[in-house]
Amino acid sequence: MKTYRPTTTIALQNLASLASSKPSKTVQNVETFIDARSIKTGFDRNTCRSNFMVEKFLKKGNLSEARQLFDQMANRNTVSTNMMISGYVKTGDLLRARQMFDAMLDRTAVTWTILIGGYSQKNQFREAFKLFAEMRRRDTEPDYVTFATILSGCNDAEVDKELIQVHACVLKLGYQSSLIICNSLVDSYCKINHLDFACRVFMDMPERDSVSFNALINGFAKDGLNEDAIILFLEMQNLGFKPSDFTFAGVLSAAIRLNDLAFGQQIHGFLVKTGFVWSVFVGNALLDFYSKHDRLVEARKFFDEMPDLDGISYNVIITCYAWFGQHEEAIRLFRELQFMQFNQRQFPFATMLSIAANALDLQMGQQIHSLAIVTTADSELLVGNSLVDMYAKCGRFEEAEKIFRSLAKRSTVPWTALISGYVQKGFHEEGLNLFNEMHKAGVRADQATFASILKASANLASLSLGRQLHSFVIRSGFMSNVFSGSALLDMYAKCGSIKDSIQLFQDMPERNIVSWNALISAHAQNGDGETTLDSFEKMVQSGFQPDSVSFLSVLSACSHCGLVQDGLRYFRSMTHFHNLVPKKEHYASMVDMLCRSGQFNEAEKLMAEMPFDPDEIMWSSVLNSCRIHKNQELARKAADQLFRMEVLRDAAAYVSMSNIYAAAGQWDNVGKVKKAMRERGIRKVPAYSWVEIRHKVHVFSANDMLHPQMEEIRKKIDMFSKQMEKEGYKPDTSCTLHDVDEKIKIESLKYHSERLAIAFALISTPEGSPILVMKNLRACTDCHAAIKVISKIVRREITVRDSSRFHHFKDGICSCGDYW
């Protein structure tokens, strides 16, 4: 709010209106007085006339014409320069405004206030406060307009000390009774999270108005003191202050965080009665309330009833549809929005990019990116973060890194998005390296960061790294967070340390469905079917409603442990008792369970009845089980379905069919399958195993000769061969699917990657210590039999995690019960 200062131009205009009539004696005296003043103050009529024209140009937005006239003025005064500085400020050109300001010799409080206001409007509050401090050093006394300008809208928590100094200046100069200044102080303190100071100023105010209450109500709501916001609103009503749009925005914001739908609906009724509901600002707040309470139907109904819509209205409803996974409607509304005359820079780019990211729709993401560039919205941090996330999830790490490195400010969000992208695509080491870089940059990790990095540790099966990250989580203060705890539980389970997983679960101060699911999944991954089902039942008894993730783990455990009847019972209970619609993943687990047990007719019947077509995972399960049960007829059918698919994840289908023919001795058919695989350009994924010894990962492939200790490793294997024969082990040469001599087959089996890894662990670790080996593919039946015997000979617990599950070998017995 600017103070009213009658300008010389207006005074002359008023006098000029009297010029046509004969001047009276009083007017003559005034003219004489003006002439005297002009001589005394250096008043120039030409300057005054030019100022009037400069002002006229600026009002019309003709800044270049105004500057041209200004440069031609023979005599300029402070008013001339102030007007030009104000013109540059209004167009956002602070550079030229500052240059003109710095060139001035005579500055008034108005001059300083104009430029301070320019910096404040651009959210450059530190620069604004620096200018205010310089103003005080130059002995120019600020007025209440200066204080209102510098305090207005200040929302940068990093200038809290400067704000307190300005407050002290307000008290020193006696402006503490000014309503506009006190309101600005309350508002600024609320915005920089100094609610204690805001309350103190509010309480000390000699008078208050609706603006005072609005500032504090919104401050309470922003700080999460939602009940205090509601109480203050009721007090405001009782005192007779009229609420405004801003009042209801704060109240509805508090209602959202209180998760009180009934209260919000009461406010809705009050808004209808008072007529505020038709304000687009209030309407957007109400729309946001219904959206945040997951009331999509009510939100859409209200959206359709709103008499006026703006870009924010569309942003809220589009985000609501995106949250519910109704992406088609969100995209349709976004297209509709593009034909509106709203500010395109405020389009919901972040929401649309998240849709593209989750759908892995790179083309859509690139189109949104192009539109963001055109509207310059790509320079906004939220949009930049979303671009990093979209490109990372789509596997375009070069673009993701480029945008990430160009961000003006890299908070936890983009770091986590890029780390998560690397980990999700299997680039675990790159994710870990980026996490180290993040730590060195002094950026604090959050629970989402730890969830991603713990997943990397789990997939690498690096228990030592997992323990280091566990310590990191504790030091960062996230140990009490249920999501961080669940991620740690999952990490220990995937690293084969189920005891640590159980201990973590028992030590959790708080549990939710996520932590229970992590425990159930841990038991399922480790092949303990009974404990998996027992944990599921305990979760239900604890009052938690199982979700689709819970059932997926249960069905997986039933499949791997041969608990067919239990699996069928839990599958039916999803719809009959828990109102859950089975997804494709649940059907895939059921198909796998039935096929593993040899119930192929039931599996085919289920695939025919399910609401979608069988995918690669299902047909691969059928094919793999056909290999185990030697069902060559169904295997051909499954392979035919897989070979006709346009895109296959890998060569597993071709390899399985080749293996089936090889086991039957049909080498011609083996050659045909391998030829078809080559023609399609698909290559078999090479098998490899790895083991971590003294914080270093050692990787082995079949018949590996590259490891520096390979001679010692092979000697160990050869030594075991004799002992294994004594224990009754006989090589299963059907696992060597090559048309070669039997002795060569036996020799080849000895040096499979998992056996090399186990032998290396045996010569590198103390006797009796457990061994954990990871393999990227499914272990063969011969290696499974061999490792059982080795565990008995060396009297050690050997854990092997292959692509299918965990196998815990001890005293010649495997935890899978040979059902895998």
C-alpha positions in Angstrom: 0.0 0.0 0.0 1.5 3.3 -1.1 1.2 6.6 0.7 -0.7 9.4 -1.0 1.8 12.0 -2.2 0.3 14.7 -4.5 2.8 15.3 -7.3 3.9 18.6 -8.8 2.2 17.6 -12.0 -1.2 17.1 -10.4 -0.9 20.5 -8.6 -0.1 22.2 -11.9 -3.0 20.5 -13.6 -5.3 21.8 -10.9 -4.0 25.3 -11.3 -4.1 25.0 -15.1 -7.9 24.3 -14.9 -8.3 27.8 -13.5 -6.1 29.5 -16.2 -9.0 30.1 -18.6 -10.8 32.4 -16.2 -9.5 35.6 -14.8 -7.3 35.0 -11.9 -8.4 36.3 -8.6 -6.2 37.9 -6.1 -5.9 34.6 -4.2 -4.8 32.8 -7.4 -2.3 35.5 -8.2 -0.8 35.1 -4.7 -0.6 31.3 -5.3 1.2 31.9 -8.6 3.6 34.3 -6.9 4.2 31.7 -4.2 4.9 29.0 -6.9 7.3 31.3 -8.7 9.1 31.9 -5.5 9.3 28.2 -4.8 10.5 27.5 -8.3 13.4 29.9 -7.9 14.2 28.6 -4.5 14.0 24.8 -5.4 15.2 24.9 -9.0 11.7 24.0 -10.3 11.7 23.7 -14.1 8.4 23.8 -16.1 10.0 21.8 -19.0 11.2 19.1 -16.6 7.7 18.9 -15.1 6.1 18.6 -18.6 8.6 15.9 -19.6 7.9 14.0 -16.3 4.3 14.1 -17.2 5.0 12.6 -20.6 7.3 9.9 -19.2 4.6 8.9 -16.7 2.1 8.8 -19.6 4.4 6.4 -21.6 5.0 4.2 -18.6 1.3 3.9 -17.9 0.8 2.7 -21.4 3.6 0.2 -21.1 5.8 2.0 -23.6 9.1 1.7 -21.6 11.4 2.3 -24.6 9.7 5.6 -25.5 9.8 6.6 -21.9 13.5 5.9 -21.7 14.1 7.8 -25.0 12.4 10.9 -23.7 14.1 10.5 -20.3 17.5 10.5 -22.0 16.6 13.6 -24.0 15.6 15.6 -20.9 18.0 18.5 -20.3 17.2 18.7 -16.6 16.0 15.6 -14.7 15.0 15.5 -11.1 14.5 12.7 -8.6 10.9 12.3 -9.7 12.1 11.5 -13.2 14.5 8.9 -12.2 12.1 7.3 -9.6 9.5 6.9 -12.4 12.0 5.2 -14.7 13.3 2.9 -11.9 9.6 2.0 -11.1 9.0 1.3 -14.8 11.9 -1.1 -15.0 10.8 -2.8 -11.8 7.3 -3.3 -13.1 8.7 -5.1 -16.2 11.0 -7.2 -14.0 14.2 -5.7 -15.4 16.0 -5.3 -12.1 19.4 -5.0 -13.8 18.6 -1.7 -15.5 16.7 -0.5 -12.5 19.7 -1.1 -10.3 22.1 0.5 -12.8 19.9 3.7 -12.8 19.6 3.5 -9.0 23.4 3.3 -8.5 24.0 6.3 -10.8 21.7 8.5 -8.7 23.3 11.1 -6.5 20.2 12.2 -4.6 17.9 9.4 -3.4 14.8 9.7 -1.4 13.0 7.1 0.7 10.7 6.6 -2.3 13.7 5.7 -4.5 15.0 3.1 -2.0 11.4 1.7 -1.5 10.8 1.2 -5.2 13.9 -0.9 -5.7 13.4 -2.8 -2.4 9.9 -3.7 -3.7 11.4 -4.9 -7.0 13.7 -7.4 -5.3 10.9 -8.5 -3.0 8.6 -9.1 -5.9 11.3 -11.3 -7.5 11.7 -13.2 -4.2 15.3 -11.9 -3.9 14.7 -11.1 -0.3 18.4 -11.2 0.7 19.2 -8.5 -1.8 16.1 -6.5 -0.6 17.4 -6.6 3.0 20.9 -5.6 1.9 19.5 -2.6 0.2 17.5 -1.7 3.3 20.6 -2.0 5.5 22.5 0.3 3.0 19.5 2.8 3.1 19.9 3.0 6.9 23.7 3.5 6.6 23.1 6.4 4.2 20.9 8.0 6.9 17.7 7.8 4.8 14.8 7.1 7.2 12.3 4.5 6.0 8.6 5.3 6.3 5.8 2.9 6.9 5.5 2.2 3.1 9.2 1.1 3.1 8.5 -1.3 6.0 5.3 -2.7 4.4 7.2 -3.2 1.1 10.2 -5.1 2.5 8.0 -7.2 4.8 5.4 -8.0 2.3 5.5 -11.6 1.1 8.9 -12.5 2.7 9.0 -16.3 2.6 12.7 -17.1 2.7 13.7 -18.8 5.9 17.3 -18.0 5.3 16.8 -14.3 5.9 15.2 -14.7 9.4 18.0 -12.7 11.1 17.5 -9.8 8.7 13.8 -9.9 9.3 14.3 -9.7 13.0 16.6 -6.7 12.5 14.0 -4.9 10.4 11.5 -5.7 13.2 13.8 -4.0 15.7 14.0 -1.0 13.4 10.2 -0.8 13.3 10.1 -0.7 17.1 13.0 1.9 17.2 11.2 4.3 14.8 7.8 3.9 16.6 5.9 2.1 13.9 4.7 -0.8 16.1 1.2 0.6 16.2 0.9 0.6 12.4 -1.7 -2.0 11.4 -0.3 -2.6 7.9 3.3 -3.1 9.2 2.1 -5.4 12.0 0.1 -7.4 9.6 3.1 -7.7 7.3 5.3 -8.8 10.2 2.8 -11.5 11.3 2.6 -12.7 7.7 6.4 -12.8 7.2 7.1 -14.6 10.4 4.5 -17.2 9.6 6.0 -17.7 6.1 9.6 -18.3 7.5 8.3 -20.7 10.2 8.8 -18.3 13.2 5.3 -18.8 14.5 6.4 -17.9 18.0 7.4 -14.3 16.9 4.2 -14.1 14.7 2.0 -14.9 17.7 3.9 -12.4 19.9 3.4 -9.6 17.3 -0.3 -10.6 16.9 -0.9 -10.5 20.7 0.8 -7.1 21.1 -1.1 -5.4 18.3 -3.2 -2.5 19.6 -5.8 -3.2 16.8 -6.4 -6.1 14.4 -8.4 -6.6 11.3 -9.4 -9.6 9.1 -5.9 -9.5 7.5 -4.3 -10.0 10.9 -6.4 -13.1 11.6 -5.9 -14.4 8.0 -2.1 -14.3 8.3 -2.0 -16.2 11.6 -4.7 -18.7 10.5 -2.7 -19.5 7.4 0.5 -19.6 9.5 -1.0 -22.2 11.9 -2.3 -24.3 9.0 1.1 -24.2 7.2 2.9 -25.2 10.4 0.6 -28.1 11.0 -1.1 -26.5 14.0 -4.5 -27.3 12.4 -6.6 -27.2 15.6 -5.1 -23.8 16.5 -6.1 -22.5 13.0 -9.7 -23.7 13.5 -9.9 -22.2 17.0 -8.6 -18.8 15.7 -11.1 -18.9 12.9 -13.9 -19.4 15.4 -12.5 -16.6 17.5 -12.4 -14.3 14.5 -16.1 -15.1 13.8 -17.1 -14.4 17.4 -15.3 -11.0 17.3 -17.3 -10.0 14.3 -14.4 -9.9 11.8 -15.6 -10.7 8.3 -13.8 -13.7 6.7 -12.3 -13.4 3.2 -11.1 -15.7 0.5 -7.8 -16.1 2.3 -9.5 -17.0 5.5 -11.2 -20.0 4.0 -8.1 -21.1 2.1 -6.3 -21.4 5.5 -9.2 -23.1 7.2 -9.6 -25.7 4.4 -5.9 -26.3 4.4 -6.1 -27.1 8.1 -9.2 -29.3 7.5 -7.2 -31.3 4.9 -4.4 -32.1 7.4 -6.9 -32.8 10.2 -8.3 -35.5 7.8 -11.8 -34.3 9.0 -14.1 -34.7 6.0 -17.2 -33.8 8.0 -15.7 -30.4 9.2 -14.7 -29.6 5.6 -18.2 -30.3 4.4 -19.5 -28.0 7.1 -17.2 -25.3 5.8 -18.5 -26.0 2.3 -22.1 -25.4 3.6 -21.0 -22.2 5.2 -19.3 -21.0 2.0 -22.5 -21.7 0.1 -24.5 -19.6 2.6 -22.1 -16.7 2.5 -21.6 -16.8 -1.2 -17.8 -17.3 -1.0 -18.1 -20.7 -2.7 -18.4 -18.9 -6.1 -15.0 -17.3 -5.7 -12.5 -19.2 -7.8 -9.8 -18.8 -5.1 -12.1 -20.4 -2.5 -13.4 -22.9 -5.0 -9.9 -24.1 -5.7 -9.2 -24.5 -2.0 -12.4 -26.6 -1.6 -11.6 -28.6 -4.7 -8.2 -29.3 -3.2 -9.9 -30.4 0.0 -12.0 -33.0 -1.7 -9.0 -34.1 -3.8 -6.7 -34.6 -0.8 -9.5 -36.6 0.9 -9.6 -39.0 -2.0 -13.2 -37.9 -2.9 -12.8 -37.9 -6.6 -16.5 -38.0 -7.4 -17.3 -35.0 -5.1 -14.2 -33.2 -6.5 -15.3 -33.7 -10.1 -18.9 -32.7 -9.3 -17.8 -29.5 -7.7 -15.3 -28.8 -10.6 -18.2 -29.1 -13.1 -20.4 -26.7 -10.9 -17.7 -24.0 -10.5 -18.9 -20.9 -12.4 -15.3 -19.7 -13.0 -12.3 -21.9 -13.5 -8.6 -21.0 -13.8 -5.3 -22.9 -14.3 -5.2 -24.0 -10.6 -8.7 -25.5 -10.9 -7.4 -27.7 -13.7 -4.2 -28.5 -11.9 -6.1 -29.8 -8.9 -8.5 -32.0 -10.8 -5.8 -33.3 -13.1 -3.6 -34.2 -10.1 -6.6 -35.9 -8.4 -7.3 -38.1 -11.4 -3.5 -38.9 -11.7 -3.5 -39.9 -8.0 -6.4 -42.3 -8.6 -4.5 -43.8 -11.5 -7.1 -42.6 -14.0 -4.5 -41.4 -16.4 -6.6 -41.2 -19.5 -9.0 -38.7 -18.0 -6.1 -36.7 -16.6 -4.5 -36.5 -20.1 -7.9 -35.6 -21.6 -8.3 -32.7 -19.1 -4.7 -31.6 -19.8 -5.5 -31.4 -23.5 -8.6 -29.4 -22.7 -6.5 -27.1 -20.6 -4.2 -26.3 -23.5 -7.0 -24.6 -25.4 -7.8 -22.3 -22.4 -6.3 -18.8 -22.2 -4.7 -19.5 -18.8 -1.0 -19.0 -18.0 0.7 -22.0 -19.7 3.7 -21.7 -17.3 1.4 -22.8 -14.5 0.3 -26.0 -16.3 0.5 -29.2 -14.1 3.8 -30.3 -15.8 5.0 -32.1 -12.7 1.8 -34.2 -12.6 1.9 -35.0 -16.3 5.5 -36.0 -16.1 4.8 -38.3 -13.2 2.1 -40.0 -15.4 4.6 -40.4 -18.2 7.2 -41.7 -15.7 4.9 -44.3 -14.1 3.7 -45.5 -17.5 7.3 -45.5 -18.8 5.9 -43.4 -21.7 9.1 -41.7 -23.0 7.3 -40.1 -26.0 4.7 -38.5 -23.8 7.4 -37.3 -21.4 9.4 -35.7 -24.2 6.3 -33.9 -25.5 5.6 -32.5 -22.0 9.2 -31.5 -21.7 9.0 -29.6 -25.0 6.0 -27.7 -23.8 7.7 -26.9 -20.5 10.7 -25.5 -22.5 8.4 -23.3 -24.7 6.7 -21.9 -21.6 10.0 -21.6 -19.6 8.4 -23.8 -16.9 11.4 -26.2 -17.1 13.4 -23.7 -15.1 11.1 -24.3 -12.1 12.6 -26.7 -9.5 9.4 -28.9 -9.2 9.3 -29.4 -13.0 13.1 -29.9 -13.2 12.9 -32.6 -10.5 10.0 -34.3 -12.3 12.0 -34.3 -15.5 14.9 -36.0 -13.8 12.5 -38.6 -12.4 10.7 -39.2 -15.8 13.9 -39.7 -17.8 15.5 -41.9 -15.0 12.4 -44.2 -14.8 12.4 -44.4 -18.6 16.1 -45.5 -18.5 17.4 -42.4 -20.3 20.1 -41.6 -17.9 22.1 -39.3 -20.1 19.2 -36.9 -20.3 18.4 -37.3 -16.6 22.0 -36.6 -15.6 22.1 -33.5 -17.9 19.0 -32.0 -16.4 20.1 -33.0 -12.9 23.4 -31.2 -13.3 21.7 -28.1 -14.6 19.3 -27.7 -11.7 19.7 -24.4 -9.9 19.2 -26.1 -6.5 19.6 -29.9 -6.0 17.5 -30.9 -3.0 17.0 -34.5 -1.7 14.2 -35.0 -4.3 16.2 -35.0 -7.6 19.1 -36.9 -6.0 16.7 -39.6 -4.8 14.9 -39.7 -8.2 18.1 -40.4 -10.1 19.4 -42.9 -7.5 16.0 -44.7 -7.6 16.1 -44.7 -11.4 19.5 -46.4 -11.5 18.5 -49.0 -8.9 15.2 -49.8 -10.6 17.0 -50.4 -13.9 19.6 -52.7 -12.2 22.5 -50.2 -12.2 23.1 -50.7 -8.5 26.7 -49.6 -8.4 25.9 -46.3 -10.2 23.1 -45.7 -7.7 25.6 -46.3 -4.8 28.2 -44.0 -6.4 25.6 -41.3 -6.7 24.6 -41.8 -3.1 28.2 -41.3 -2.0 28.3 -38.1 -4.1 25.1 -36.9 -2.5 26.6 -37.5 0.9 29.7 -35.6 0.0 27.6 -32.7 -1.3 26.1 -32.4 2.2 22.5 -33.2 1.0 20.5 -35.0 3.6 19.0 -38.4 2.6 15.4 -39.1 3.5 13.5 -42.4 3.9 12.9 -42.7 0.1 16.7 -42.3 -0.5 17.4 -45.1 2.0 14.7 -47.3 0.6 16.4 -47.1 -2.9 19.9 -47.5 -1.7 19.0 -50.4 0.6 17.4 -52.1 -2.4 20.7 -51.7 -4.3 22.5 -53.3 -1.4 19.9 -56.1 -1.3 20.2 -56.9 -5.0 23.9 -56.9 -4.8 23.6 -59.2 -1.7 26.2 -57.0 0.0 25.5 -57.7 3.7 28.5 -55.6 4.8 27.2 -52.6 2.8 23.7 -53.2 4.2 25.1 -53.0 7.7 26.9 -49.8 6.9 23.7 -48.3 5.6 21.9 -49.6 8.7 24.3 -47.5 10.8 23.7 -44.6 8.4 20.0 -44.8 8.9 20.4 -44.8 12.7 22.7 -41.7 12.6 20.3 -39.9 10.3 17.5 -40.4 12.8 15.2 -42.5 10.5 15.4 -45.7 12.5 12.0 -45.0 14.1 10.4 -44.4 10.6 8.4 -47.5 9.7 9.3 -47.2 6.0 13.0 -47.1 6.7 12.7 -50.0 9.1 10.7 -52.0 6.5 13.4 -51.3 3.8 16.1 -52.5 6.2 14.1 -55.6 7.0 13.7 -56.4 3.3 17.5 -55.8 2.8 18.5 -58.3 5.4 16.0 -60.8 4.1 17.4 -60.5 0.5 20.9 -60.8 1.9 20.0 -64.2 3.4 20.0 -62.9 7.0 16.5 -63.8 8.0 17.4 -63.6 11.7 18.3 -59.9 11.4 15.0 -59.3 9.6 12.9 -60.9 12.3 14.9 -59.0 15.0 14.3 -55.7 13.2 10.6 -56.4 13.0 10.4 -57.2 16.7 12.3 -54.0 17.6 10.0 -51.8 15.5 8.3 -49.2 17.8 5.5 -48.9 15.3 4.2 -51.3 12.6 1.9 -50.9 9.7 0.9 -52.8 6.6 4.2 -52.0 4.9 6.3 -53.6 7.7 4.0 -56.6 8.0 4.3 -57.1 4.2 8.1 -56.9 4.4 8.1 -59.6 7.1 5.7 -61.9 5.1 7.8 -61.3 1.9 11.0 -62.1 3.8 9.7 -65.5 4.9 8.3 -66.2 1.4 11.7 -65.3 -0.3 13.5 -67.6 2.1 11.2 -70.5 1.2 9.5 -70.8 4.6 5.9 -71.4 3.6 4.5 -72.2 7.0 6.0 -69.1 8.7 4.8 -67.0 5.8 1.2 -68.1 6.3 1.6 -67.8 10.1 2.8 -64.2 9.7 -0.1 -63.4 7.4 -2.6 -64.7 9.9 -0.9 -62.7 12.8 -1.1 -59.6 10.7 -4.8 -60.0 10.2 -5.3 -60.8 13.9 -3.4 -57.5 14.7 -6.2 -55.6 12.9 -4.4 -54.9 9.6 -6.3 -55.4 6.4 -4.1 -57.4 3.9 -3.6 -55.8 0.5 -2.6 -57.1 -2.9 1.1 -57.1 -1.9 0.4 -59.3 1.2 -1.4 -61.9 -1.0 1.3 -61.8 -3.7 3.9 -62.9 -1.1 1.5 -65.6 0.3 0.8 -67.1 -3.1 4.5 -67.0 -4.0 5.3 -68.9 -0.8 2.5 -71.5 -1.6 3.9 -71.9 -5.1 7.5 -72.5 -4.0 6.6 -74.8 -1.2 3.9 -76.8 -3.0 1.1 -75.7 -0.7 -1.5 -75.9 -3.5 -4.7 -76.2 -1.4 -3.6 -73.3 0.8 -2.8 -71.2 -2.2 -6.2 -71.9 -3.8 -7.9 -71.0 -0.5 -6.0 -67.7 -0.1 -6.6 -66.8 -3.8 -10.4 -67.2 -3.3 -10.4 -65.3 -0.1 -9.1 -62.2 -1.9 -12.5 -61.6 -3.5 -14.8 -63.4 -1.1 -13.5 -61.9 2.2 -11.2 -59.0 1.5 -12.9 -57.3 -1.5 -9.6 -57.3 -3.5 -9.6 -57.9 -7.2 -6.7 -60.2 -8.2 -4.2 -58.6 -10.5 -2.2 -60.2 -13.3 0.7 -60.9 -10.8 -1.6 -63.0 -8.6 -2.8 -65.0 -11.5 0.8 -65.5 -12.6 1.6 -66.9 -9.1 -1.4 -69.3 -9.3 -0.4 -70.5 -12.7 3.1 -71.1 -11.5 1.8 -73.0 -8.4 -0.5 -75.3 -10.4 2.2 -76.0 -13.0 4.9 -76.7 -10.5 2.6 -79.3 -8.9 1.9 -80.8 -12.4 -1.7 -79.7 -12.5 -1.5 -78.4 -16.1 -5.2 -78.8 -16.9 -6.2 -76.6 -13.9 -3.5 -74.0 -14.9 -4.8 -73.9 -18.5 -8.4 -73.5 -17.3 -7.4 -70.6 -15.0 -5.6 -68.9 -17.8 -8.7 -69.3 -20.0 -11.0 -67.8 -17.3 -8.9 -64.9 -16.1 -9.9 -61.4 -17.3 -6.7 -60.8 -19.4 -4.5 -62.7 -21.8 -1.6 -64.7 -20.5 1.7 -62.8 -20.6 5.3 -63.8 -20.9 5.7 -64.5 -17.2 2.8 -67.0 -17.2 3.8 -68.9 -20.3 7.4 -69.0 -19.0 6.1 -70.6 -15.8 4.3 -73.2 -17.9 7.4 -73.9 -20.0 9.7 -74.2 -17.0 7.3 -76.7 -15.3 6.9 -78.6 -18.5 10.7 -79.1 -18.4 10.5 -80.4 -14.8 7.5 -82.7 -15.6 8.7 -83.6 -19.1 5.4 -82.4 -20.7 6.8 -81.8 -24.2 3.4 -81.3 -25.8 2.3 -78.4 -23.6 5.9 -77.1 -23.7 5.6 -76.7 -27.5 2.4 -74.8 -27.1 3.9 -72.5 -24.4 7.0 -72.0 -26.5 4.9 -71.2 -29.6 3.0 -68.5 -27.6 6.3 -67.0 -26.4 8.1 -67.1 -29.7 5.2 -65.2 -31.3 5.4 -62.3 -28.8 6.8 -59.1 -30.4 9.0 -58.3 -27.3 10.7 -60.8 -25.0 12.6 -59.8 -21.8 15.4 -62.3 -22.6 16.2 -65.6 -24.2 14.8 -67.7 -21.3 12.0 -69.2 -23.5 14.4 -70.3 -26.2 16.8 -71.7 -23.7 14.1 -73.6 -21.8 12.7 -75.2 -25.0 16.2 -76.0 -26.1 16.9 -77.7 -22.8 13.7 -79.7 -23.1 14.7 -81.0 -26.5 18.3 -81.6 -25.2 17.1 -83.6 -22.2 15.1 -85.8 -24.6 18.1 -86.2 -26.9 16.4 -84.4 -29.8 19.5 -82.5 -30.9 18.1 -81.6 -34.3 15.3 -79.7 -32.6 17.9 -78.1 -30.3 19.6 -76.8 -33.4 16.4 -75.4 -34.8 15.6 -73.5 -31.6 19.1 -72.0 -31.4 18.9 -71.0 -35.1 15.5 -69.3 -34.5 17.1 -67.5 -31.4 20.0 -66.2 -33.6 17.7 -65.0 -36.3 15.7 -63.0 -33.9 18.8 -61.5 -32.5 18.3 -62.8 -28.9 21.3 -63.9 -26.9 21.4 -66.1 -23.9 22.1 -64.3 -20.6 25.4 -65.8 -19.3 25.2 -67.3 -15.9 27.4 -65.9 -13.2 27.6 -66.1 -9.4 29.2 -63.8 -6.9 30.3 -63.8 -3.3 31.4 -61.0 -0.9 34.6 -61.6 1.0 36.1 -58.9 3.2 33.9 -56.1 1.7 34.9 -57.1 -1.9 32.6 -58.8 -4.4 34.1 -61.7 -6.4 32.3 -62.7 -9.6 32.6 -66.1 -11.3 31.2 -67.5 -14.5 31.1 -71.2 -15.6 34.6 -72.7 -16.3 36.1 -69.4 -15.2 39.9 -69.1 -15.5 40.3 -65.3 -14.8 40.2 -65.2 -11.0 43.8 -64.8 -9.5 43.2 -67.7 -7.1 41.6 -70.0 -9.7 44.2 -72.7 -9.4 43.6 -73.0 -5.6 39.8 -72.9 -6.2 39.9 -75.8 -8.7 42.1 -77.9 -6.4 39.5 -77.4 -3.7 36.7 -78.6 -6.1 38.7 -81.6 -7.2 39.4 -82.5 -3.6 35.6 -82.3 -2.9 34.8 -84.5 -5.9 36.3 -87.6 -4.2 34.6 -86.9 -0.9 31.3 -86.3 -2.6 31.4 -89.6 -4.4 31.9 -91.3 -1.0 28.8 -89.5 0.3 26.8 -91.0 -2.6 26.7 -88.0 -5.0 26.3 -88.9 -8.7 26.6 -86.2 -11.3 23.3 -85.6 -13.2 24.6 -85.2 -16.8 21.2 -84.3 -18.1 21.9 -80.8 -16.8 24.8 -80.5 -19.3 22.8 -79.8 -22.4 25.4 -80.3 -25.1 25.9 -83.2 -27.4 29.4 -84.2 -26.1 31.1 -87.1 -24.4 29.9 -88.1 -20.9 33.2 -87.4 -19.2 33.3 -83.8 -20.7 29.8 -83.3 -19.3 30.8 -84.4 -15.8 33.9 -82.2 -15.9 31.8 -79.2 -17.0 29.4 -79.6 -14.1 32.2 -79.4 -11.6 33.0 -75.8 -12.6 29.6 -74.2 -12.6 29.7 -70.6 -11.4 28.0 -71.2 -8.0 30.5 -74.1 -7.2 33.5 -71.8 -8.0 32.1 -69.1 -5.7 31.5 -71.6 -2.9 35.0 -73.1 -3.2 36.5 -69.6 -3.1 34.5 -68.8 0.0 35.6 -72.0 1.7 39.3 -71.1 1.2 38.8 -67.5 2.1 36.7 -67.6 5.3 37.2 -69.2 8.8 35.9 -72.8 9.3 32.3 -73.0 10.4 31.3 -69.5 9.2 28.2 -69.3 7.0 28.5 -68.7 3.2 26.2 -66.6 1.1 26.4 -66.9 -2.7 24.2 -65.1 -5.3 23.4 -66.3 -8.8 21.7 -64.4 -11.6 19.9 -67.4 -13.0 18.2 -70.5 -11.7 20.5 -73.1 -10.2 20.6 -76.5 -12.0 19.4 -79.7 -10.3 23.0 -81.1 -10.3 24.4 -78.1 -8.5 21.6 -78.2 -6.0 22.4 -81.9 -5.2 26.1 -81.2 -5.1 25.8 -78.2 -2.7 23.7 -80.3 -0.3 26.5 -82.8 -0.1 29.2 -80.1 0.3 27.3 -78.5 3.2 27.4 -81.9 4.9 31.1 -82.4 4.3 32.3 -78.9 5.4 29.7 -78.6 8.2 28.7 -75.1 7.2 25.5 -73.4 6.4 25.6 -72.4 2.7 22.9 -70.1 1.3 22.4 -69.7 -2.4 20.1 -67.1 -3.7 19.2 -67.7 -7.4 16.8 -65.9 -9.6 13.9 -67.9 -8.2 14.4 -68.1 -4.4 16.7 -68.7 -1.4 18.2 -72.2 -0.8 19.5 -72.7 2.7 21.8 -75.8 2.8 22.8 -77.4 6.1 23.9 -80.9 7.0 23.0 -82.2 3.6 19.5 -80.8 3.5 18.0 -77.8 1.6 15.3 -75.6 3.0 13.3 -76.0 -0.2 12.7 -79.7 0.5 13.9 -80.3 -3.1 10.6 -78.7 -4.3 11.7 -75.8 -6.5 
